[in-house]
Amino acid sequence: MSKHFTPILALSVISLCMTFSSCNKDKNVKRFQDAAMSLDNTTHTLINEFDYWPECGIRVTGSHLASLISLTELQEMLPAPLYVSGPHKDGKWDLENEDDFGHYNPKAIQYLADLAQKVVADKKFVELSKPLVDEYLYRQMHIMMVLHDAIYDENRYDKETRDYIFNETVENRGYSDGADNVIYSLNLDDDSFVYGNTGDRFFYFWARRWSDGTIEPFYQALSTVFKAYHPEYKYDFETYQSPEWENEMEYWEEEYEGDGFDETSYNCELESDDPIKDSERIKEKKAIEMIQNAVSKLEESTNVLENEYDYWPECGLRITGSHLFSLLSLRTLNRILPCDLYVSGPHHTNRWELNCDYDFGHYNPEAVKYLGQLAKKVVADKKFVNSTKPLVDKYLHRQMYIMKSLYDGLNDKSICSDKQAVLDEINMLSGNSYSGNIAREFLDKQKLDDGSFVYENTGEMFLYFWGRRSADGTMELFHDILETVYDAYYGE
């Protein structure tokens, strides 16, 4: 379920900019002055949202500012409608709308931008209100300034690239690789988690303003106010560049070319990527031996995705797959099967395309069914199960338990009232979740933290796996395999 955050920056600018007017002839001056000086006495108006003000993102910032000036009162103060289209109406914001967002009226925003110039001319008032502004709104305004200046940095993004990133972000409701590139390239973390937790939401705001044609007057208003309080601000990429991003770019310049993952991304002996011939298929008995041998060598696995941070065994599905791939390659797995592992998607015979934005691997039900048959025979060997249990405990138990618990939770009406809605949403958001959507609400109910950060860090990606298996029709087949293996090791 998409969440929209359109009201916030308007309120931020208004609560600051309009308030600072020294023109006593304006009938709204006193009202806004009182509001600005009450930044330390706001309330949380979105009752279903976790309140982490002032170390918060756009949504909760807007929630608190709305307690100072309501949407209805704000509209009455403007010379033109605040919105020209969108779901917001009758003095209320519609934050649950999946199909549209509020399109601001350029005339209303330009009015605020022009007003801001006059407003912050009162230097005495700026000085008086600066402690409140710095405590409650500096982080958010600073993030907004830098993100805007970064995407408009002509040394990094030309107009065509910038428009592509904005458009992709809007179409994907806030999620795009281009936006991630901008966000992760910047070092805006401070002693809070505002940027790291909600940086994408701030960028999404600018993308929507690009879409509705108000990005210039919004930036004019914001920069006028921010620089009045912090005239020392100056953007240049070298000042804000993330060290981690710089190191990653150096790596890719040396190791990566083209789209998707190239063979050089894998730290393993390269095998042919040609289709599997019937003569290459591995017989069942040999396949069982190979799987058992791979499990017996879990201690010796390596991370074959060199560009991925290795936090095995306290890791998510991606790194788990990377380590397992070092013991039993994708091509070998395809040889074990009587048919191709995938019926469609971006993956190859011997390598995964893990950076594909528009598709994922759709498993072949016949292949998964055959893997289920092999799994039953592998764990039917009780001696093998007993001998490998310490390894499975250490390297795979967390991941299997999370997968099993999520599946069970999806089918438990007391936890999940609409299983398909949760799966559809996690697919729509490509595995992302955030406060307030139904996928996050479902994940938060699981209480699967175990002292590691596996679930807390990657729980949504485990759920995304089930979402994709629901989409390709193999969810129950994969669950049967999981149940078979899990019961063999932990049936008691």
N, C-alpha and C positions, 0 to 999 in steps of 0.2 A: 504494500500500500504506500503510495508516494506521499511524502509530506512536503508541503510548500512553506517557505519562510519569507514570503514577500513583504509583510508589513514592517519588518524590523528596522532596516536601515532608514526608512522614511521616518519612523518614530525617533530613531537615534539622532538623526539630523535635526528633526523638529524640536525634540526635547532640549537639544543643545543650541542649535542655531537660532531658532525663533525666540528662544528664551533670552538670548543675550542682546536683544534689541534695547537700545537706550531711548527709543522714541516713545515718549509718554503719550503721544497722540494715538498710538495704536492700542485699541481696546483690549487686545490679547496679550500685551506685554506683561502685565502684572500676573496674569494666569500662567504664562510660561516661566516667568521668573520663579514663581512659587514651585512649579514643577521641577525646574532644574535644581533648586536648592533642596529638593526632597529626594535626591538620588539615593540617600542613605536611609530612606524610609519607604521603599517600594514594597509591593506585595506580588506574589506569584499568581497570575491570573489563569494559567492553564493547569487545571487541577489534576489532569492525568499525566503530567510531565514531571520527571524528577527535577527538583530545584537545586541547581548548583551555582546560582548567582553569587558573586559576580564572575567567577571563573567558569564562564559558560559560553556556548555558541550563540548563533543568531536567534534561534527560536526562544530560548529562555531569556535572552536579553530583551527581546520584543515583549515577552510576557510581562516582565517587570515594568518596562516603560509604558505598557498599556494601562498599568494601574495609575499612572500619572495623568495621562490624557487618553480618553477612549477614542475609538475610531469615529464614532458619531460626532463627538465634540471637535475632533480634528477636522473632519469634513466641513463642518460649519464655519471653520476659520479660513478655509482656502477659497480663492476666487474662482476655482474650477473644480470639477469632480476629480477625486484622487485617482480613480481607476477609469479607464475607457472600456475595459472588458475583463472578464474573469469570474471566478466563483464567489467572490466576496460581495455581500449585500446586506441590507437592513442593519447596518452598523455592526456587523459581525464578520469575522474572518472564517472562511471555509478552508481549514488546514488539512482536510482529509481527501481533497479532490484529486483523483488519479489522472484526469484528462486535461486539466487546464490550471493556469496560475493567474494571479492578478496582473494585468497589464496596466502599468501606471500611465497617467495622463502627462505627456511632456509639458503641457502648460502649467500644471500644478507643481511639478518638480522644478521647472525653471523658476517659478515664483519663489520656491524655497531657496534655490541657489542664489538668486539675486538678493533675497532677504538676508542670506547668510553673510554676504559681503558687508552689509550695513550693521548687522548684528554684532559681529566680533570687533567692530571698530571701537567698542567700549573697552579699552584696555584694563580699566580698573575692575570691571565685572569679570573679565577673563581671569585676572589674577585672583580675584576672590573665589571664583568657582573652580579653579584648576585642581585643588586637592580632591574634590568630589569627582570631577571628570577623570582624573588619572586613576582613581581607585576603582571606578565602576565601568568606565567605557574605553580607557586607553587601549587595552589589549585588542578589543574588537575593532576599533577604528584603525589601529596600526596594521593589523592583519589585512583589513580591507584595502588600505592604501598600498601596501607592498604587493599584494596579489594583483591589483590593477596595474601598478607600474611595471610589474614583471611581465605580464602578458602583453603589455604595450611597449616593451623593450624591443626596439627595431633591430638590435644586434642579435636577438634571440628568436623572435617570431615576426615574420612578415605578415601583411594583412591577410593573405590567403590562408596561411597556417593558423593565424589567430581566429579567423572566421570559422575555419574547420573545427577547431577545438571548442569554441563556443557552441556551435551548432550540434556537435556530437554530445556535449554535456547536456544541452537542453533536451535533445531527443532521447537520451538515456536517463533522464530525470536526475541528473547530477553526477553520473558516473561515466568517466571516460579515461582512456589511457593518456590522452593529451593533457587533461586537467591534472591527472596524477603526476605527470612529468613536471608541470609548473609547481605543484604543491610540494613534492618531495625534493625539488631542487633548491628550495628555500629553507633557511635555518631560522624559523620564527618561534621555536620552542622557548619558553621561559620557565619560571618555577611553577607554572600551572600546566594543565593538559588541554588548554583551549584549542591551540592550533593542531596538535597531534590528534585530537579527538574529533574536531569539527572543521578542520581546514577546508575539506571538500564542500561543506555547506556554504562557507563564505564565497568560494569560487563560483558555486552554482548561482548565488545571488547575482554576481556580475554577468554570468552567462544569460540569465533571464532578463537583465537590464539591457544587454546587447540585443536580445530578441525583441523586446518591446520598444526599443529606440530611446531609452532614457539614460543610457550609461553615461553620456557626457554631462548632463545637468546633475546627475547624482554624484558623479566624481567631483564636479565643480563645487557642490555644496559640502561634500565630505572634506575635500582638501582645504577649502577655505577655513573650516572649523578646526581641523586637525593641526594645520600649520599655525593657526592663531595661538594654540596651546603649546605646540612644539615646532617653533620656527627653525630649529636645528635639523629637522628631518630632511634627508636627501637620499633618494634611491640610487643605488648602483649595484649591479649584480654581484660584484666581488665582495661587497660588504655583507650581503645576505646569503651568499651561496652556501649550501649545505656541504660539509666536508664529505659525508657519506655519498652524496650525489656525485661529487667531483671524482671520488675514487671509482664509483661505478661506471662513470662515463669513460674514464681512462681504461677500465677493463674492456668495455664494449668496443672501444676504438681498436683494441688489439685483437679481440677474440670474436667479434660478432659482425656479420654482414648479412644483408638481406632481411626478409620477413620471417618471423617465427624463430624457432630454435634451430640453429644449424648443427651439424654433426660435431663441430668443435665445442659445443656446450656440454658434451657428454664425456665424462672421465672414464671411458671404458674402451675396450678393443672394438673398433668399428666392424660391424657386420653388414652384409649386403642389405639394401633396402628394397630389393626386388620382391615381387609377390612370391609367396610360398608355393613351391611345387609339391605335387602329391608325393613324389619320391622323398621329399624332405620331412614329411610328417613323422612324428615320434609316436611309437606304439604306447598303449596305455601302461603297461608294466614299467617301461623305462620312464615314462612321464611321472609316475608315482614316486619312483626312486629319486628323480631329479628334484621334485618338490620337497621330499623329505630331506634331501641333502642340503637344499637351500635353507630350510628352516634350521637345520643343525648348525649352519654357519652364520646365523644372525649376528653373532659377536664380531664377525670378520667383515661385515658389510661396509660399504663406503658411499659417500654422497656423490652420485654421478652427475648431478646438475651443478656444475662448478660455480655458476653465477647465483646460486641460491644459498642463503645463510644456513649452515648446518647446525640444528639444535636437536638432533637425534640423541636419545629416543624420546625426549619430551617435546614432540613435534606434531604437526598436523599431517593431513593426508599427502600433501605434495612431497614433503621430505621423507615420509614413510615410504612412498612409492619410489623415490629416488634410491633409497638404500636397498629396497627389495629388488630393484632393477639391476643393481650391481651383482646380485646373486643369481638372478634368472632374467635375462634380457627380454625385451619386448618381442624381438624376433624369435627367440627360443620359445616364449609363451605362445606365439602364433603357430610355431611348429608342433607344439604339444596338442593343439586343438585340431579337430577335423574340419574346421572352417575358419574364416577370418574372424578375428576378435571384434572388429567394428564393421557395421554395415554402412556407416557414413560418418562424416566429420573430418577434422583437419589432420588427424594423426596418420603416421606412416607405419610401414611394417616393422621398422626397427627404432622409431623415435616418435616422441610426442611433440605436437605443436601446442605448447602451453600458454602462448600469448595471443591466441585467436580471439578477437572481440565478438565475432558474429556467429560462432558455432562451437560445439563441443563434440566429443566422441560419442556416437550412438552405438551402444554395444549390440552385438548379435545375440539374440536370445538363445539360439542353438549353441553358441559357444559358451555362454554363461551356464546353460543347463549341463553341458558336458563338464565344465569346471566343478559344478556341484557334485556330479557323480565321482569325479576324481577326489574331491575333498572327503567324501564319505569313506573312500577306500584308504586314503592317507591316514585319517585319524582312527580308523578301525584297528590299527596297529597300536595296541595299548602300551607296548614297550617303548615305541617311538614317542608317544604322547608323554609318558612319564619322564623319559630322558630329556625331552626338549621343553618341558614345562618351565624350568627356571629361565630359559631364554625367552619364551613367549611372555612370561610374567614381566620381564624387564623391558622388552622391546615392542610388544604388540598388545598387551592387555588393555592399557589405557584407551588406545584407539578403538579396539573392538568393543569395549564396554560403552564408550560414548556412542558409537554407531548403533549398538543394540538398544541403548536407553532412548536415543532419539526416535528410533523406529517405534519402540513400544509407546513412547509419549505421543507420537503422532496418531496412534490408534487408541489412545485413552481419552475418552470424551471429557473426563474431568479435567484434563490438562489441555487438550486441543479440541475445540468445538468444531473446527472446520479444517480438517487435514489438507484438503486440496488447495484451499486458499493460502495456507502457509507455504506449501510446496510451490505453488504458482508464483507467489511473491518473491521467494528466495531465488527462483529462476529469473524472474523479471529483473531483479537487482543484481544478477550475476554473482550471487553469493554474499552480497553486502547486506548488512542490517544496521539499524540505528534506532535510538530511543523512540518509542512510540509506534513502530510498525509491528504487525502481527507476528512476523518471524522472530523479531527480538523479544517480544513478549513471551513467545513460546520457549525460546532458548533460556530466558531468565527463570522460567518456572522449573527447569530441569534440575538445578542445584547439583551439577556434576563436577564442580571443582574438587580436586583431590590432593592439593598441596603442590602440584605442578601448575604450569600455565598453559597446558595443552588445550583444555576446553575453553578457558577464558580467552586465549589468544586466537584460536582457530575453530571454535565451536560452530560458527556460522558456515564454515567450509564443509564440515561434516554434514550439516543439514543440506547444504547445496548439493552434495553427492546424492542424497536421497531425492532431492528435487529433480536432478537430471535423470536419475534412474526411473522416477515416475514418468518423466517425459519420454524416455525411450522404451518404456515397457518392460524393464528388467528389474524393477524394484523388488518384487517378491522372490525372484530367482536369486538375487544377491542376498536377500535376507535369509533364504534357506541355507546358503553357503555359510553365512555368518553364524547362524544358529547351530549348524552342524559342528563347526570348529569350536565355537564358544562352549557348547555343551560338553564337548569331548574334554576340554581342559578345565572347565569350571562348572560342570553339571551338578556337582554336589551343592 
